[in-house]
Amino acid sequence: MHPIARTWIDDVLAGSPVARTIGIEVVSARAEEVVLALPFRDDLTTVPGVLHGGVVATLVDVAGAAASASGLGDADGATGGATTQLDVSYVSAASGDLRATASVLRRTRSTTHSQVVVRDTEERVVAMAQVTSRIFH
């Protein structure tokens, strides 16, 4: 992975105020695939013991954006990016620590389409998502 991609992932995305506030952490990152973690916290729940769906969607959004950034290099001249579509299917309650694996399915110069799977510590699928990201030049 190019150092510029790692900077986008660590400093811009995982280092963003919202990601830091909810506790998103980078577990691993390589070109076209990123794994993020989100530790369970009571202050992020809707009802006791269940993370709010918006928190899970935020994890998915950051993971998809990080996967998009993971393929960037000097020649791309990227100046930023934005999520243009986010489609999350919630499969089961998020009642513990989470791990999101985001993989780029298709990349063009200005767009990436990624798949994100969120699992709990028992490897149970909590959510599946598709994320489309726009890359600005």
C-alpha positions as CSV (number, residue, x, y, z in Angstrom):
1,M,0.0,0.0,0.0
2,H,1.2,3.5,-0.9
3,P,2.0,5.7,2.1
4,I,-0.4,8.3,0.8
5,A,-3.2,5.7,1.1
6,R,-2.2,4.9,4.7
7,T,-2.3,8.7,5.5
8,W,-5.8,9.0,4.1
9,I,-6.9,5.9,6.1
10,D,-5.2,6.7,9.4
11,D,-5.4,10.5,9.6
12,V,-8.4,11.6,7.5
13,L,-10.8,8.7,8.0
14,A,-10.0,6.8,11.2
15,G,-8.7,10.1,12.6
16,S,-11.8,12.0,11.9
17,P,-13.7,13.5,14.8
18,V,-16.7,11.1,14.4
19,A,-14.5,8.0,14.1
20,R,-12.5,9.0,17.1
21,T,-15.6,9.8,19.1
22,I,-17.2,6.4,18.6
23,G,-13.9,4.6,18.9
24,I,-13.2,3.2,15.4
25,E,-9.7,1.6,15.1
26,V,-7.7,0.4,12.1
27,V,-6.9,-3.3,12.5
28,S,-5.3,-3.8,9.1
29,A,-5.1,-2.2,5.8
30,R,-3.8,-3.3,2.4
31,A,-4.6,-2.2,-1.1
32,E,-8.3,-2.9,-1.8
33,E,-9.1,-4.2,1.7
34,V,-9.4,-2.6,5.1
35,V,-10.4,-4.1,8.5
36,L,-11.7,-1.7,11.2
37,A,-12.8,-2.5,14.8
38,L,-15.4,-0.8,17.0
39,P,-15.3,-1.7,20.7
40,F,-18.8,-1.9,22.3
41,R,-19.7,1.0,24.6
42,D,-22.9,1.5,26.5
43,D,-23.1,5.1,25.5
44,L,-23.5,4.0,21.8
45,T,-26.6,1.9,22.4
46,T,-30.2,2.3,21.5
47,V,-31.5,0.0,24.2
48,P,-29.3,-1.6,26.8
49,G,-26.9,-4.1,25.2
50,V,-27.6,-3.2,21.6
51,L,-25.5,-0.7,19.5
52,H,-27.5,1.9,17.7
53,G,-27.9,1.1,13.9
54,G,-26.5,4.6,13.1
55,V,-23.3,3.6,14.9
56,V,-23.0,0.5,12.8
57,A,-23.7,2.5,9.7
58,T,-21.0,4.9,10.6
59,L,-18.5,2.0,11.0
60,V,-19.6,0.8,7.5
61,D,-19.3,4.3,6.0
62,V,-15.8,4.8,7.4
63,A,-14.7,1.2,6.3
64,G,-16.0,1.7,2.8
65,A,-14.2,5.1,2.5
66,A,-11.0,3.5,3.9
67,A,-11.2,0.7,1.3
68,S,-11.6,3.3,-1.4
69,A,-8.6,5.2,-0.1
70,S,-6.5,2.0,0.2
71,G,-5.8,2.0,-3.5
72,L,-4.6,5.6,-3.8
73,G,-1.1,6.6,-4.9
74,D,0.7,9.7,-6.0
75,A,-0.4,9.4,-9.6
76,D,-4.1,9.6,-8.5
77,G,-3.9,13.2,-7.4
78,A,-6.8,12.7,-5.0
79,T,-7.9,15.8,-3.1
80,G,-10.7,14.1,-1.1
81,G,-13.7,11.9,-1.4
82,A,-17.3,11.3,-0.3
83,T,-19.7,8.5,0.1
84,T,-22.3,8.8,-2.6
85,Q,-24.4,5.7,-1.7
86,L,-24.6,3.6,1.4
87,D,-26.8,0.5,1.6
88,V,-26.8,-1.4,4.9
89,S,-28.7,-4.5,5.7
90,Y,-28.8,-5.3,9.4
91,V,-28.7,-9.1,9.9
92,S,-28.6,-9.4,13.7
93,A,-28.3,-7.2,16.8
94,A,-24.9,-5.7,17.5
95,S,-24.4,-6.6,21.1
96,G,-20.6,-6.7,21.4
97,D,-17.3,-5.5,19.8
98,L,-17.5,-5.3,16.0
99,R,-15.1,-5.8,13.1
100,A,-15.8,-4.5,9.6
101,T,-14.1,-5.9,6.6
102,A,-14.3,-3.7,3.5
103,S,-13.2,-4.9,0.1
104,V,-13.2,-2.9,-3.1
105,L,-15.3,-4.7,-5.8
106,R,-14.6,-2.2,-8.6
107,R,-12.4,0.8,-8.9
108,T,-12.4,3.5,-11.6
109,R,-10.4,6.8,-11.5
110,S,-13.2,8.6,-9.7
111,T,-15.4,5.9,-8.1
112,T,-15.1,2.8,-6.0
113,H,-17.7,0.2,-5.2
114,S,-17.0,-1.7,-2.0
115,Q,-18.6,-4.5,0.0
116,V,-18.5,-4.3,3.8
117,V,-19.3,-7.2,6.2
118,V,-19.6,-6.4,9.9
119,R,-19.1,-9.3,12.3
120,D,-19.1,-9.6,16.1
121,T,-16.5,-11.4,18.2
122,E,-18.2,-14.7,17.6
123,E,-17.9,-14.2,13.8
124,R,-21.7,-13.8,13.5
125,V,-22.7,-11.4,10.7
126,V,-24.3,-8.3,12.1
127,A,-24.6,-6.2,8.9
128,M,-23.8,-6.4,5.2
129,A,-23.4,-3.3,3.1
130,Q,-22.5,-1.8,-0.3
131,V,-20.7,1.5,-0.3
132,T,-20.1,3.7,-3.4
133,S,-17.4,6.3,-2.9
134,R,-16.5,9.3,-5.1
135,I,-12.8,10.3,-5.4
136,F,-12.2,14.0,-6.0
137,H,-9.2,15.1,-8.1
